[in-house]
Amino acid sequence: MPSSEKRFRDIAEAASDWLWETDECLKLIYLSERFERVTEFKASQWLGRPLDELLQADTQGIGLWLQKQSGKPLRCKYSDRNGDVRICRVASRPIMADGKCVGYRGTASDITEEVKAQTQVEHLSMHDALTGLPNRNNLHGFLAGKLGANRPLAMISLDLDRFKPVNDTLGHAAGDLVLQEMSLRLLNCTRNEDLVARLGGDEFIMVLDGISSQESIETLCARLIDQMKQPIVYEGQDIFVGGSIGIALAPQDATEANELLRCADIALYQAKEDGRATWRFYASEMNQRLLQRRQLEMDLRQAMSRGEMALQYQPRYRTNGMHIIGAEALVRWQHPLKGLLGPAHFIDLAEETGLIVPLGRWVLNEACNEAARWPEHICVSVNLSVVQFRQSDLRLDVQRALTEAGLAASRLELEVAESILLDESAGALATLNALKELGVRLTMDHFGTGYSSLNYLRSYPFDGLKIDRSFIGNALSSANDRLIIKAIVGLAEALELTVTAEGVETGEQLEWLEEVDCAVVQGFHICQPQFAEEMERLVQEMG
C-alpha cells in the first residue's frame, strides 16, 4: 500500500466522522472503521452496494448532487442496524485519474442529536412548554395563513375563573396540573383543522377554521363551559375552576390578527362583567364601554392622591332602646365630573387592578382616626376585600391603623365576606386568627347567601354575623325568608354571636325584627349614611 494511502487510512480510522468511497458507478468500495461503530453494521455488508441505497437525501438524489459538485454539504438520513433513523451531513470530492472522474470519496458527520436539539428549540419557540399547545408566535402564523386566504374564522378567547386561588393555596404544581388538564379538555372539543393556543397564565385562544354560524359557536361554547367547570383531582382533592369566553368573528369584526385578538379579548372582558361562566360575542359598543372603564381606572389611580375619596358612616342601632352602638364605614368617590359615586361604581375595578389594597388601607386608617373622636362605647366597622387577604399584610395594616389613631382594638370590627373564606380557605384562618389576636371583632358579612356558612362559623373565630339585605327586603312578603331570619337569630344566640340586620328600609321591617329579637339593625329607614362631621355630631347628640 502506498504511504500516502496508508496515511489516509490512518487518519480515517482516527476521525470522528465516518469516511466512504465509491467507484465511478457510485458503488461503495470503502467504509472506515468508524462507520461500523456508528451504524453497528459490518462494512462488508455494504461494500459493493450503491451509495444511495445507504444514504437518502432530504432534497435531491445523491447521484445528481455528486455530479454537480457544488461544494455544499448534503443532509442525508439512513437507518442503523437497530432500525433507528440517523441524520448525517455528507461532504464529497471526486477521485480523478488521468483527468477523468473514477469515483467519489467523502465524509459523513452524524448530526442526529444536533438536529433533535434544533427541532426541540424550534418546537419550543412555537409551543408552550407546560401544555405543549401552540404559543403566540404559532397562533399568529396560523392566523396569517387563514386570514390571508380570506377564510371565515371564529376566534374564542378563554380565561379560567378562580384560577389564582389554586396557585395561592395549593401551590404551582396544582396550578400546572389545572392548566394541563384544561388544555386536554379544550383540544377534545375541537377538530383537526382548528387551533388551540395558550398565550400565557390561564389565557387560551381557540381558532375555529371555516366556522361563522352563531348557533354552532354557541353549541361549542356551552360544551366548553361545561368541560371547564368539571372538577380536577389533585392529591385526592377536587379543584373547581371554570371559565369565561369571548368571541370575535373574521371578517365581520376584524381582518387582522391583532385586531381580532383585541376584539375577542374585549368580548371576554364583557363575559366576566356579566357574571363569568358564560360567553359573549364582540359588539362595537363593548369597545366604548371598555374605553370608559379604562378612563375610570386612570381617574381612580389619581383619586386618592387628589383627596377625592371620602367615607360615609351607616349608623348601627341596638333595637332595645334604638341607641347608636356603632357605624359601618362606606367609601365614596367624589369624582370631579361624575359627582359622588358609591362603591358599586368602582370597588370591582379597584379589586381587578389591585388598587383596593391602598384604598382599603386608606379606609382603615380614616375610619379608625374618625372613630377615635367618638364616645368610647361606639365602634366602627370596616369591610375587607378578598384581594386584601391575598396581597396585603392585614395584621400589620390593622395594627398600624389602631396605633396611629389611638383606637382600642375592641372598637374596630372587620367584616369578612364568605367569598373570602371560599377562595382563600387555606390562608384565611391564619389571617383571621392573627387579626383576632389584636383584639378586634370579626363579623361574617352577607350571612346566608353562601353554601358553607355553618361550617365557617364553627371553624373560624367570628364574633358576629350580618343577615344579608336580600332576606330583610323580602321578610314581609316571604314566609321562607322570615323563617331563615328567625333561624339565623336563634343560631347566633346559641353560638353567642351578635347578629345585625342590614338594609332596613321600612318601619314594618324594623318592627318585625324587634319582635324576633334581632339585636342590631342598620338601614336607610333608621338613618341615612353620614359624612364624618355629621356622624360625629350625631353620636355626640345621642350621648
C-alpha positions as CSV (number, residue, x, y, z in Angstrom):
1,M,0.0,0.0,0.0
2,P,1.5,3.4,-1.0
3,S,2.5,5.5,2.0
4,S,0.0,8.3,1.1
5,E,-2.9,5.8,1.0
6,K,-1.8,4.3,4.4
7,R,-1.7,7.8,5.8
8,F,-5.2,8.4,4.6
9,R,-6.4,5.2,6.1
10,D,-4.8,6.0,9.5
11,I,-6.5,9.4,9.5
12,A,-9.8,7.9,8.6
13,E,-9.8,5.5,11.5
14,A,-8.9,8.2,14.0
15,A,-11.6,10.7,12.7
16,S,-14.9,11.1,14.5
17,D,-16.8,11.1,11.2
18,W,-17.0,8.0,9.1
19,L,-15.5,8.0,5.6
20,W,-16.7,6.5,2.5
21,E,-15.5,5.9,-1.1
22,T,-17.3,4.8,-4.3
23,D,-16.3,3.8,-7.8
24,E,-17.5,5.6,-10.9
25,C,-20.8,3.7,-10.7
26,L,-21.4,5.1,-7.2
27,K,-20.9,1.7,-5.6
28,L,-19.2,1.7,-2.2
29,I,-15.6,0.4,-2.2
30,Y,-14.5,1.7,1.2
31,L,-16.1,2.4,4.6
32,S,-14.0,3.4,7.6
33,E,-13.9,1.6,10.9
34,R,-15.9,4.5,12.4
35,F,-18.8,3.6,10.1
36,E,-19.1,0.2,11.9
37,R,-19.1,1.8,15.4
38,V,-21.7,4.5,14.4
39,T,-24.1,2.2,12.4
40,E,-23.3,-1.1,14.0
41,F,-23.2,-2.6,10.5
42,K,-20.2,-4.5,9.2
43,A,-18.5,-2.6,6.4
44,S,-18.7,-5.8,4.3
45,Q,-22.5,-5.7,4.4
46,W,-22.4,-2.5,2.3
47,L,-19.3,-2.7,0.1
48,G,-20.3,-3.2,-3.5
49,R,-23.8,-1.7,-3.0
50,P,-24.9,1.7,-4.3
51,L,-24.3,4.7,-2.0
52,D,-27.9,6.0,-2.5
53,E,-29.1,2.7,-1.1
54,L,-27.4,3.5,2.2
55,L,-28.0,7.3,2.2
56,Q,-31.2,9.1,1.2
57,A,-31.0,12.8,0.7
58,D,-33.7,15.2,2.0
59,T,-33.9,17.4,-1.0
60,Q,-32.4,15.7,-4.1
61,G,-30.9,12.5,-5.4
62,I,-27.4,11.9,-4.1
63,G,-26.1,10.9,-7.6
64,L,-27.2,14.3,-9.0
65,W,-25.6,16.1,-6.1
66,L,-22.3,14.3,-6.6
67,Q,-22.3,15.2,-10.3
68,K,-23.0,18.9,-9.6
69,Q,-20.2,19.2,-7.1
70,S,-21.4,22.4,-5.6
71,G,-19.1,22.2,-2.7
72,K,-22.1,22.4,-0.3
73,P,-22.7,19.5,2.2
74,L,-25.9,17.4,1.7
75,R,-28.1,16.4,4.6
76,C,-29.0,12.7,4.4
77,K,-30.6,10.1,6.6
78,Y,-30.1,6.4,7.0
79,S,-31.2,3.6,9.3
80,D,-28.7,1.9,11.5
81,R,-28.7,-1.8,12.3
82,N,-31.3,-1.3,15.1
83,G,-33.7,0.4,12.6
84,D,-33.2,3.9,14.2
85,V,-33.1,6.7,11.8
86,R,-29.9,8.7,11.9
87,I,-29.1,12.1,10.3
88,C,-25.8,13.0,8.8
89,R,-24.1,15.8,6.9
90,V,-22.3,14.4,3.8
91,A,-19.4,16.1,2.1
92,S,-17.6,14.7,-1.0
93,R,-14.9,15.2,-3.6
94,P,-14.3,13.5,-6.9
95,I,-11.5,11.0,-7.4
96,M,-9.6,12.0,-10.5
97,A,-7.3,9.8,-12.6
98,D,-5.9,10.9,-16.0
99,G,-8.3,13.8,-16.0
100,K,-11.3,11.6,-15.6
101,C,-13.6,11.1,-12.5
102,V,-13.2,7.5,-11.4
103,G,-15.3,7.8,-8.2
104,Y,-16.0,9.8,-5.1
105,R,-14.9,9.9,-1.5
106,G,-16.1,11.9,1.4
107,T,-17.2,12.1,5.0
108,A,-20.5,11.6,6.8
109,S,-20.9,13.6,10.0
110,D,-23.5,12.3,12.4
111,I,-25.8,15.2,13.4
112,T,-28.7,13.3,14.8
113,E,-28.5,14.8,18.3
114,E,-27.8,18.3,16.8
115,V,-30.9,18.0,14.6
116,K,-33.0,16.8,17.6
117,A,-31.9,19.7,19.7
118,Q,-32.6,22.2,16.9
119,T,-36.0,20.6,16.3
120,Q,-36.7,20.9,20.1
121,V,-35.6,24.6,20.1
122,E,-37.9,25.3,17.1
123,H,-40.7,23.4,18.8
124,L,-40.3,25.4,22.0
125,S,-40.2,28.7,20.0
126,M,-43.6,27.8,18.6
127,H,-45.2,25.9,21.5
128,D,-46.0,26.4,25.2
129,A,-43.5,24.5,27.3
130,L,-46.1,23.5,30.0
131,T,-49.0,22.3,27.9
132,G,-47.4,21.7,24.5
133,L,-50.1,23.8,22.9
134,P,-49.1,26.3,20.2
135,N,-47.9,29.7,21.6
136,R,-48.5,33.3,20.4
137,N,-45.9,33.0,17.6
138,N,-47.6,29.9,16.3
139,L,-51.0,31.4,16.6
140,H,-50.0,34.5,14.6
141,G,-48.5,32.2,11.8
142,F,-51.7,30.2,11.7
143,L,-53.9,33.3,11.6
144,A,-51.7,34.9,8.8
145,G,-52.4,31.9,6.5
146,K,-56.1,31.8,7.3
147,L,-56.8,35.5,7.2
148,G,-54.7,35.9,4.1
149,A,-56.9,33.4,2.4
150,N,-60.0,35.4,3.5
151,R,-61.5,32.4,5.2
152,P,-64.2,32.8,7.8
153,L,-62.9,32.3,11.3
154,A,-64.2,32.3,14.8
155,M,-61.7,33.3,17.5
156,I,-62.6,32.2,21.0
157,S,-60.7,33.8,23.9
158,L,-60.9,31.7,27.1
159,D,-59.9,32.7,30.6
160,L,-60.1,30.5,33.7
161,D,-62.2,31.7,36.6
162,R,-60.9,31.2,40.2
163,F,-57.5,30.1,39.0
164,K,-55.3,32.3,41.0
165,P,-56.5,30.9,44.4
166,V,-55.4,27.5,43.2
167,N,-51.8,28.7,42.9
168,D,-52.0,30.7,46.1
169,T,-53.5,28.0,48.2
170,L,-52.4,24.7,46.7
171,G,-49.2,25.7,45.0
172,H,-47.9,26.0,41.5
173,A,-47.9,22.2,41.0
174,A,-51.6,22.2,41.3
175,G,-51.9,25.2,39.1
176,D,-49.8,23.5,36.4
177,L,-52.0,20.4,36.6
178,V,-55.1,22.5,36.1
179,L,-53.6,24.2,33.0
180,Q,-52.5,20.9,31.5
181,E,-55.9,19.3,32.2
182,M,-57.8,22.3,30.7
183,S,-55.5,22.1,27.6
184,L,-56.6,18.5,27.0
185,R,-60.3,19.3,27.5
186,L,-60.1,22.2,25.0
187,L,-58.4,20.0,22.5
188,N,-61.1,17.4,22.9
189,C,-63.7,20.0,21.9
190,T,-62.0,20.9,18.6
191,R,-61.5,19.5,15.1
192,N,-58.1,18.8,13.4
193,E,-58.3,21.9,11.3
194,D,-58.8,24.2,14.4
195,L,-56.1,25.6,16.7
196,V,-55.9,25.8,20.4
197,A,-53.1,28.0,21.8
198,R,-52.0,29.1,25.2
199,L,-50.9,32.7,25.4
200,G,-49.7,32.6,29.0
201,G,-51.1,32.4,32.5
202,D,-54.6,31.0,32.3
203,E,-55.4,32.6,28.9
204,F,-56.2,30.3,26.0
205,I,-57.2,31.0,22.4
206,M,-59.2,28.7,20.2
207,V,-59.5,29.4,16.4
208,L,-62.3,27.7,14.5
209,D,-61.5,27.4,10.9
210,G,-64.3,28.0,8.4
211,I,-67.0,28.5,11.0
212,S,-69.2,31.6,11.3
213,S,-72.6,30.1,12.4
214,Q,-73.5,31.7,15.7
215,E,-75.6,28.6,16.6
216,S,-72.6,26.3,16.0
217,I,-70.3,28.5,18.0
218,E,-72.8,28.8,20.9
219,T,-73.2,25.0,21.0
220,L,-69.4,24.7,21.3
221,C,-69.2,27.4,24.0
222,A,-71.8,25.6,26.1
223,R,-69.7,22.5,25.8
224,L,-66.6,24.4,26.7
225,I,-68.2,26.0,29.8
226,D,-69.4,22.6,30.9
227,Q,-66.0,21.0,30.4
228,M,-64.1,23.8,32.3
229,K,-66.4,23.6,35.4
230,Q,-65.8,19.8,35.9
231,P,-63.6,19.1,38.9
232,I,-59.9,18.3,38.6
233,V,-58.5,15.9,41.1
234,Y,-55.2,16.9,42.8
235,E,-53.8,14.7,45.6
236,G,-57.2,13.4,46.4
237,Q,-58.8,16.9,46.4
238,D,-61.3,18.2,43.9
239,I,-60.4,21.5,42.4
240,F,-63.2,23.6,40.8
241,V,-62.4,26.4,38.5
242,G,-64.5,27.3,35.4
243,G,-64.1,29.7,32.6
244,S,-65.4,32.7,30.7
245,I,-65.4,33.1,26.9
246,G,-65.2,36.0,24.4
247,I,-65.8,35.5,20.7
248,A,-64.8,37.6,17.7
249,L,-65.5,36.7,14.0
250,A,-63.5,37.3,10.9
251,P,-64.0,39.1,8.6
252,Q,-67.1,40.7,10.3
253,D,-65.2,42.0,13.4
254,A,-61.7,42.3,12.1
255,T,-59.4,41.0,9.3
256,E,-56.0,41.4,11.0
257,A,-54.7,39.0,13.7
258,N,-54.0,41.6,16.4
259,E,-57.3,43.4,15.9
260,L,-59.2,40.1,16.0
261,L,-57.4,39.2,19.3
262,R,-58.3,42.5,20.7
263,C,-62.0,42.1,19.8
264,A,-62.1,38.6,21.4
265,D,-60.4,40.0,24.5
266,I,-63.0,42.8,24.8
267,A,-65.8,40.2,24.5
268,L,-64.1,38.1,27.1
269,Y,-64.0,41.1,29.4
270,Q,-67.7,41.6,28.9
271,A,-68.4,37.9,29.7
272,K,-66.6,38.4,33.0
273,E,-68.5,41.6,33.7
274,D,-71.8,39.7,33.1
275,G,-71.1,37.2,35.8
276,R,-68.4,34.8,34.4
277,A,-69.0,31.2,33.4
278,T,-70.7,32.5,30.2
279,W,-69.8,33.7,26.7
280,R,-70.2,36.9,24.8
281,F,-69.8,37.8,21.1
282,Y,-67.9,41.0,20.3
283,A,-70.0,44.1,19.6
284,S,-68.7,47.6,18.8
285,E,-70.4,49.2,21.8
286,M,-68.3,47.0,24.1
287,N,-65.2,48.8,22.9
288,Q,-66.7,52.1,24.0
289,R,-67.6,50.7,27.4
290,L,-64.0,49.4,27.8
291,L,-62.5,52.8,26.9
292,Q,-64.8,54.4,29.5
293,R,-63.7,51.9,32.1
294,R,-60.0,52.4,31.3
295,Q,-60.5,56.1,31.8
296,L,-62.3,55.4,35.1
297,E,-59.3,53.3,36.1
298,M,-56.9,56.2,35.3
299,D,-59.1,58.5,37.3
300,L,-59.2,56.1,40.2
301,R,-55.4,55.8,40.3
302,Q,-55.2,59.6,40.9
303,A,-58.3,59.9,43.2
304,M,-56.6,59.2,46.5
305,S,-53.6,61.5,45.8
306,R,-56.1,64.2,44.9
307,G,-58.1,63.7,48.0
308,E,-61.2,62.7,46.2
309,M,-62.0,59.7,48.4
310,A,-64.3,60.1,51.4
311,L,-66.1,58.0,54.0
312,Q,-69.7,58.0,55.0
313,Y,-70.9,56.1,58.0
314,Q,-74.0,54.0,58.2
315,P,-75.1,54.2,61.9
316,R,-75.9,50.9,63.6
317,Y,-78.6,50.8,66.3
318,R,-79.5,48.4,69.1
319,T,-83.2,47.6,68.8
320,N,-83.6,47.7,72.6
321,G,-83.9,51.5,73.0
322,M,-82.6,52.3,69.5
323,H,-79.3,53.7,70.7
324,I,-76.3,54.0,68.3
325,I,-73.7,51.4,69.1
326,G,-71.5,51.8,66.0
327,A,-71.3,52.6,62.3
328,E,-70.2,50.9,59.1
329,A,-67.6,52.8,57.1
330,L,-68.7,53.2,53.5
331,V,-66.2,54.5,50.9
332,R,-67.3,57.2,48.4
333,W,-65.6,58.8,45.5
334,Q,-66.2,62.5,44.8
335,H,-65.4,62.2,41.1
336,P,-64.7,65.6,39.5
337,L,-67.1,65.0,36.6
338,K,-69.4,62.3,37.7
339,G,-70.2,63.5,41.1
340,L,-70.4,61.4,44.3
341,L,-70.0,57.7,43.4
342,G,-70.9,54.8,45.6
343,P,-68.7,51.6,45.8
344,A,-70.8,49.8,43.2
345,H,-69.1,52.1,40.6
346,F,-65.5,51.4,41.4
347,I,-64.9,48.7,44.0
348,D,-64.8,45.9,41.4
349,L,-62.4,47.9,39.3
350,A,-60.2,48.6,42.3
351,E,-60.1,44.8,43.0
352,E,-59.2,43.9,39.5
353,T,-56.4,46.5,39.3
354,G,-55.0,45.9,42.8
355,L,-55.9,49.4,43.8
356,I,-58.1,48.0,46.5
357,V,-55.0,47.4,48.7
358,P,-54.0,51.1,49.1
359,L,-57.7,52.1,49.0
360,G,-58.5,49.5,51.7
361,R,-55.6,50.7,53.8
362,W,-56.8,54.3,53.5
363,V,-60.3,53.4,54.5
364,L,-59.0,51.5,57.5
365,N,-56.8,54.4,58.7
366,E,-59.5,57.0,58.1
367,A,-62.2,55.0,59.8
368,C,-60.0,54.4,62.9
369,N,-59.0,58.1,63.1
370,E,-62.6,59.2,62.9
371,A,-63.9,56.6,65.4
372,A,-61.2,57.8,67.9
373,R,-63.2,61.0,68.2
374,W,-66.5,59.2,69.0
375,P,-67.6,58.2,72.5
376,E,-65.8,55.1,73.7
377,H,-68.8,52.8,73.6
378,I,-69.3,53.3,69.8
379,C,-67.5,51.0,67.4
380,V,-66.6,51.4,63.7
381,S,-66.9,48.6,61.2
382,V,-64.7,48.2,58.0
383,N,-65.2,45.8,55.1
384,L,-62.3,43.7,53.9
385,S,-61.8,42.6,50.3
386,V,-60.6,39.2,49.1
387,V,-57.7,41.0,47.3
388,Q,-56.5,42.4,50.7
389,F,-56.3,38.9,52.0
390,R,-54.2,37.9,49.0
391,Q,-51.9,40.9,48.6
392,S,-51.6,42.7,51.9
393,D,-50.3,42.0,55.4
394,L,-53.7,42.7,57.0
395,R,-52.5,42.2,60.6
396,L,-49.8,44.8,60.1
397,D,-52.2,47.2,58.3
398,V,-54.8,46.9,61.2
399,Q,-52.2,47.2,63.9
400,R,-50.7,50.4,62.4
401,A,-54.2,51.9,61.9
402,L,-55.1,51.3,65.5
403,T,-51.8,52.5,66.9
404,E,-51.7,55.7,64.8
405,A,-55.3,56.5,65.6
406,G,-55.1,55.6,69.3
407,L,-58.2,53.5,68.9
408,A,-58.8,50.5,71.2
409,A,-58.8,47.3,69.2
410,S,-62.2,46.3,70.7
411,R,-63.8,49.3,69.0
412,L,-62.9,48.0,65.5
413,E,-65.0,45.5,63.7
414,L,-63.8,43.8,60.5
415,E,-66.5,42.5,58.1
416,V,-65.5,39.4,56.1
417,A,-67.5,38.2,53.1
418,E,-67.9,34.4,52.8
419,S,-66.3,34.6,49.3
420,I,-63.0,35.3,51.1
421,L,-63.2,32.1,53.0
422,L,-64.3,30.2,49.9
423,D,-61.4,31.5,47.7
424,E,-58.7,31.8,50.4
425,S,-59.6,29.0,52.8
426,A,-56.0,27.8,53.3
427,G,-54.7,31.2,54.4
428,A,-57.9,32.8,55.7
429,L,-58.0,31.0,59.0
430,A,-54.4,32.0,59.8
431,T,-55.1,35.6,58.9
432,L,-58.3,35.8,60.9
433,N,-56.6,34.3,63.9
434,A,-53.8,36.9,63.6
435,L,-56.4,39.7,63.5
436,K,-58.3,38.2,66.4
437,E,-55.1,38.2,68.5
438,L,-55.0,42.0,68.1
439,G,-58.4,42.2,69.9
440,V,-60.6,43.3,67.0
441,R,-64.1,41.9,66.4
442,L,-64.8,39.7,63.3
443,T,-68.1,39.5,61.6
444,M,-69.3,37.4,58.7
445,D,-70.9,39.6,56.1
446,H,-73.8,38.6,53.8
447,F,-74.6,35.6,56.0
448,G,-77.0,33.1,54.5
449,T,-76.1,33.7,50.8
450,G,-73.3,31.2,50.6
451,Y,-73.0,27.4,50.8
452,S,-70.9,26.7,53.8
453,S,-71.7,29.4,56.3
454,L,-72.5,27.0,59.2
455,N,-69.1,25.2,58.8
456,Y,-67.3,28.6,58.7
457,L,-69.0,29.7,61.9
458,R,-67.8,26.5,63.6
459,S,-64.2,26.8,62.2
460,Y,-63.4,30.5,62.2
461,P,-63.1,33.0,65.1
462,F,-66.2,35.2,64.4
463,D,-67.8,37.4,66.9
464,G,-70.9,38.2,64.9
465,L,-72.8,37.9,61.6
466,K,-74.8,40.1,59.4
467,I,-78.1,39.0,57.8
468,D,-77.9,39.8,54.1
469,R,-80.2,42.7,53.0
470,S,-81.9,40.4,50.4
471,F,-83.6,38.5,53.3
472,I,-84.6,41.7,55.1
473,G,-86.1,43.1,51.9
474,N,-88.3,40.0,51.4
475,A,-89.1,39.4,55.0
476,L,-92.6,40.7,55.0
477,S,-93.6,39.0,51.7
478,S,-91.8,35.7,52.0
479,A,-92.6,33.2,54.7
480,N,-89.4,31.3,53.9
481,D,-87.2,34.4,54.4
482,R,-88.9,35.1,57.7
483,L,-88.1,31.5,58.8
484,I,-84.5,31.9,57.7
485,I,-84.1,35.1,59.6
486,K,-85.5,33.6,62.8
487,A,-83.2,30.6,62.3
488,I,-80.2,32.9,62.0
489,V,-81.1,34.9,65.1
490,G,-81.6,31.6,67.0
491,L,-78.3,30.2,65.7
492,A,-76.4,33.4,66.6
493,E,-77.9,33.3,70.1
494,A,-76.8,29.6,70.5
495,L,-73.3,30.4,69.4
496,E,-73.1,33.6,71.5
497,L,-72.7,35.7,68.4
498,T,-74.1,39.2,67.8
499,V,-76.5,39.4,64.8
500,T,-77.0,42.5,62.7
501,A,-79.7,43.0,60.1
502,E,-78.7,45.3,57.3
503,G,-80.8,47.1,54.7
504,V,-83.8,48.0,57.0
505,E,-85.8,50.3,54.8
506,T,-89.3,50.4,56.3
507,G,-90.9,50.8,59.7
508,E,-92.7,47.4,59.3
509,Q,-89.4,45.6,58.7
510,L,-87.9,47.3,61.8
511,E,-90.9,46.4,63.9
512,W,-90.8,42.7,62.8
513,L,-87.1,42.5,63.5
514,E,-87.7,43.8,67.0
515,E,-90.3,41.1,67.5
516,V,-87.9,38.3,66.6
517,D,-85.2,39.7,68.9
518,C,-82.7,40.7,66.2
519,A,-80.3,42.7,68.4
520,V,-78.8,45.2,66.0
521,V,-80.1,46.9,62.9
522,Q,-79.0,49.4,60.2
523,G,-80.6,50.9,57.2
524,F,-81.9,53.9,55.4
525,H,-85.2,53.9,57.4
526,I,-83.4,54.4,60.6
527,C,-80.7,56.8,59.4
528,Q,-79.0,57.7,56.1
529,P,-75.2,57.3,55.7
530,Q,-73.4,60.3,57.3
531,F,-70.2,62.0,56.4
532,A,-67.6,62.3,59.1
533,E,-68.7,65.7,60.6
534,E,-72.3,64.7,60.5
535,M,-71.6,61.3,62.1
536,E,-69.5,62.9,64.9
537,R,-72.3,65.4,65.6
538,L,-74.9,62.6,65.6
539,V,-73.1,60.4,68.1
540,Q,-72.4,63.4,70.4
541,E,-76.1,64.4,70.4
542,M,-77.1,60.9,71.2
543,G,-74.7,60.6,74.0
